[in-house]
């Protein structure tokens, strides 16, 4: 925009000067004067062409610089996807990135740093000591070849530009297009690495369970609900409803009753594995489907289950059972089981 205005002003000045000199030239009859004014016209044209060419060259350089930055951001996205896979980001039900980090730092925090500090974090593999999730093996944190890592100098530069693309003020200051490179990551993963895409979906869904409710742990029988979104102020991740509360600690031997207070029919079905993008039912743990003629818990009815050792051992690390509705698989909740 600035270059366009400069060019327009330069053209106006050129027309005014040349027009004035031509008027003087043709208003004179003396050959010597005509020759002199003709020379002045030529000098004026040459003088004004120089800044015009400079403006054009500056504009070309700005376009080339912008193209180089966009190309670097795209390469940085690939570097990020290949090196930041352990709880770096989630993908929500709308295909948007959530909980995005790099080396345990939020992208917003990284973009508050000066370039040398951001470069150091990327190059040296500095992991945020305050991050809730710490890498099991510090040597696995990506770092540049200067620090015995696998990132080349171009990778570091591209990754830095990719992170900077999320800062609109940085883009405006440098005259770059206002395009966040992170917006392209979900589509890239879905096309190039579906397994990594599903892992990001699972990570996002795990985050939706919220704070663990321990108020039920000493009770021999408890009642949970299936509700429509918005019922009694309950906000559901799924438009079809949700289980509430979504994250409950219970003991082996506790009897749980789910009451369907929703306007739709649902199931209460345990899943196996950690893939929440495509849940796999675990009916051997619990599943309401066989107990109802249509396979669904009708509105106003309930399903009961007593927590078993098998449920405790389903996830030997975290001792949790995640469950869902078979016909609304984005309805998810979890039980954390203790003895």
N, C-alpha and C positions, 0 to 999 in steps of 0.2 A: 504494500500500500504506500509506504514512504517513498520507494523508488518510483512508483507511478506518479506521485505528486511532484517529485523532483523533476522527472522527465517532462511533465506537462508545463511546469514553470519555465524550464529551460527552453522549450519550444516556443512559448509565448514571448520570452525575451528575445529569442532569435528572430521571430517574425517582426517584432517592434523595431529592433536595430536594423535589420536588413531593409524593412519597409521605409524607415527614416532615411537611410543612406541612399536608397533608390530614388526617393523623392528629391533629395538634394542633387543626386546625379543627373536626373532628367530635367531639373529646373535650371541647370547651367548649360551654357553654350560653348564655353571655352574648352578646347580640347585638352589643355594641360590640366584644368580643374577636373574634367571627366576622368582623366587617367588617374589623378590622385585619389578621387573618391572611389573609383573602381578598385584601386589597391586597398583602400580602407574596407570596402565591402568584402573583399577576399580575406583580409586579415580577420574581420569580424566573424566570417563564416568558419574559418579555421579555429579561431579562439573558442567559439561556441560548440564546435564539434568535439573538441577535446573533452569537456565535462560530460557531453552527451555519451561519448564512448565510455567514459569512466563510469557513468551511471549504469549503462548496459552491462559492463563487465562486473560491477558490484552486484547487480541483480543476478547475473549468471552464477557468480560465486555463492550467493546466498542460497540459490536453488540447489546447487551442487552440495553445499554443506548440509542443507536440510535432507537431501536424498541420502547422503552418507550416514546421517544420524538415524534415519528410518531403517536403513539396511542394517546398521549396527544393533538397533533395538530388536529386529527380527532374529538376528543371530543370537543376541543375548537371551531371548526367550527360549531358544533351543538349549543353550548352555544351562539356563535355570532349570528347565524341565529335566535335563539329564543329570543334574548334580544336586538338586534340592527336592528330594522325594520323601524324606522322613518327617511327616507332620509339618510340612512347609505351607500347605494350603489345603482348603477343602473346596468342594464344588456343591452348591446348594441345589434344590429341586428346580430352580429356574436356570441352571447352567452358569451361574455366576460364581466367581471366586470369593471365598470367605476365609477368615483367619490366616491371611497371607503373611508369611515371614521369610526371612533369609538369615541363616545362622542364629536363629532364635530372636532376632530383632524384627519388629514390625516394619513394614515398608515405609510407613509414615515417619518412624523414628530414624531410619536410615537416611531419608531425604532431608532431615534437619542437619545432617552432618556436612562438613566441608568435604570437597573432593578428595583431599589427601587422607582424611579419616575413613571415608567410605572405601577408598582404594585399599587401605591397610586391612580393613575388616575382610574384604574379599580375598586379597592376595595372601594374607597370613592365616586365613581360616579362623579368625577370632570369633568365638561363639559367646553369645550373651550369657554372662554368669547368672543373671537374674531370671532367665527363661524357665518356666515351670517344667519343660521337657528338656532334659540334657541328653546328649548323644551317649550311647552305651560305650562306644569306642571313639575317643577324641580324635584319633588318627583318621577317622572316616569323614571328618569335616572337610569339604572341598577347599583346596588352597592352590596357589600358583606353583609353577615348577621351581620358582626361586625358593620355595619353602618345601621342596620335595613333594609337591602335589601334582595333579594332572591338568591344571588350568594353565593355558599359554597366556602370554601377555595380551594377545588379541581377545581371548576369552574374558579376561578380567575387564578390559575396556568395554567390550560388548555387554557384559553383565551389569557394569556400572551404568551404562546408558539405558539399559532395560529398566533398572530400578528408578533412574531419574525420569523415565517417561511417565511415571505415576504422579509426578509433581507438576501440576499445571503451571504454577508460578515459575518454575525452572524453564518449562517449555516456552512460556510467553517471553521471558527475559532473553532467551537465546533465539527467539524467532522461529522455533520449531513448530510443526503442526500439533494441535492439541489432541493427541491420540495416545491413550494409555495402552502400552504394549501388553499389559496383563489381561486386557479384555480379550485378546486373541488366544490366550493359553488354553482355555477349555476346549475350543474347537480343534486346536492343534493336537492336544492329547487324545481327543476322541477319534481323530483320524489316524494318528501315528502310534499311539500307545493306549489302546482301550483298557488294558489291565491297570495302568497307572491312573487313568480317568476314574475307573470304578473305585480304586483305593482312595482317591480324593473325595468321591461322593460318600464313601463309608466314613471317612474322617469327619466330614461335615455333619453327617447324621449322628455320629457319636457325640458330637458337641451339643446336640439339641436336647440331650437328656437333663442337662442342668445339674443343680446341686443335689447331692444324695440326701434323701429323706430317711433319717435314722429313727424316726418316731415310732415305726412299726416293729422294730427288731425284737422286742420282748413280748409281743402279742401272739397268742396261739391261733387266732383267726383275725383276718383283716378283710376290709371291703375296699376295692378299687372301682373306678367308674370308667365307662366309655361315654364320651360326651361329644356333642357337636361343637365346632369351633365357635367361640364367642359365648358359649353357655356359662353363665355365672362368672363372666370375665376371663374364662379360660382361653388362652391363645394357642391354637394348634398349628403345628408345622404343616399338617395336611389339611386341605380344604374339606376333606371328608369326615373329619373328626379326630379325636385323639383319646389315648388312655391317660388318666390322671389319678394320682401323680405319675410322672414318667420315670422316676428314678428312685426305687425303694429298696431299702435294706431289710432282708427277712432271714429267719433261721430255717434250717432244715426241720421239717415237721409242721411248719406254719401252714394253715389252710387259707388260701386266697380265694375270694369270690369277686368276680368281675360282673358288675351290674351294667347292663346296656341302657343308659339314659339318653342315647342318641335317637334320632328319628330314623336312622338307617340300620340295617342288619350288618353284623360284623363277625369276624372270628377272633379268637385269642390263640395264637399259634407261636410256639417257640421256634427259633431258628438256630441253625448250626453254622459254625464258621464265623468269619469276620466280614464277609462281603455283604454290606447293607445296601449296595446299589441293586443287587439281584438276590434278595434273601432266599435261603434254602430252608424249607420247613424242617423242623425236628419233632415230628409227632410223637416219638418215643419219650420225649420230655413232657410236653403237654400240648394239646390241640383240641379246641372246642368243636371242631367240624363234625366228628363222628357222633356227637351227642345230640345233634339236632337234625330233624328230618330234611331240611333244605340245606344243611351244612353250615347255617349261619345262626348267630344268636339274634333272635328278633328283638325289636325295641321293647323294653320293659322286662325282659328275661335275663337270666344270669348263668354264669359258668363258674364252677369251683374246681380248685386243684390244690393238693397238698404237696408242699415242696419236698423233694426226695434227694437222696445222696447222688443219684445220677445227674440231677440238675446242678448240684454243687460241683461235680467233677466234669461237667460239660466243658467249662473253660478252666483248666487246671491252674492257670496263672492268675486270673482276676476273679474267678468264681462268680461269674455273672451269666445270666441268661437274658438275651435280647429276644423280644417277641414282637409280632406284628399282626396285622389283619391280612388274610390271604387275598381278599379282593381290593384292599386299599394298602398296598405294600409300603407306602410312605408314612403310614401310621405305625410308629415305633415307640417302644418303651423298654425299660430293662429292670431286672431284679438283680441285686447284689446279694449273694447268699453267704451266710456265715453259719457256724456250728455253735 
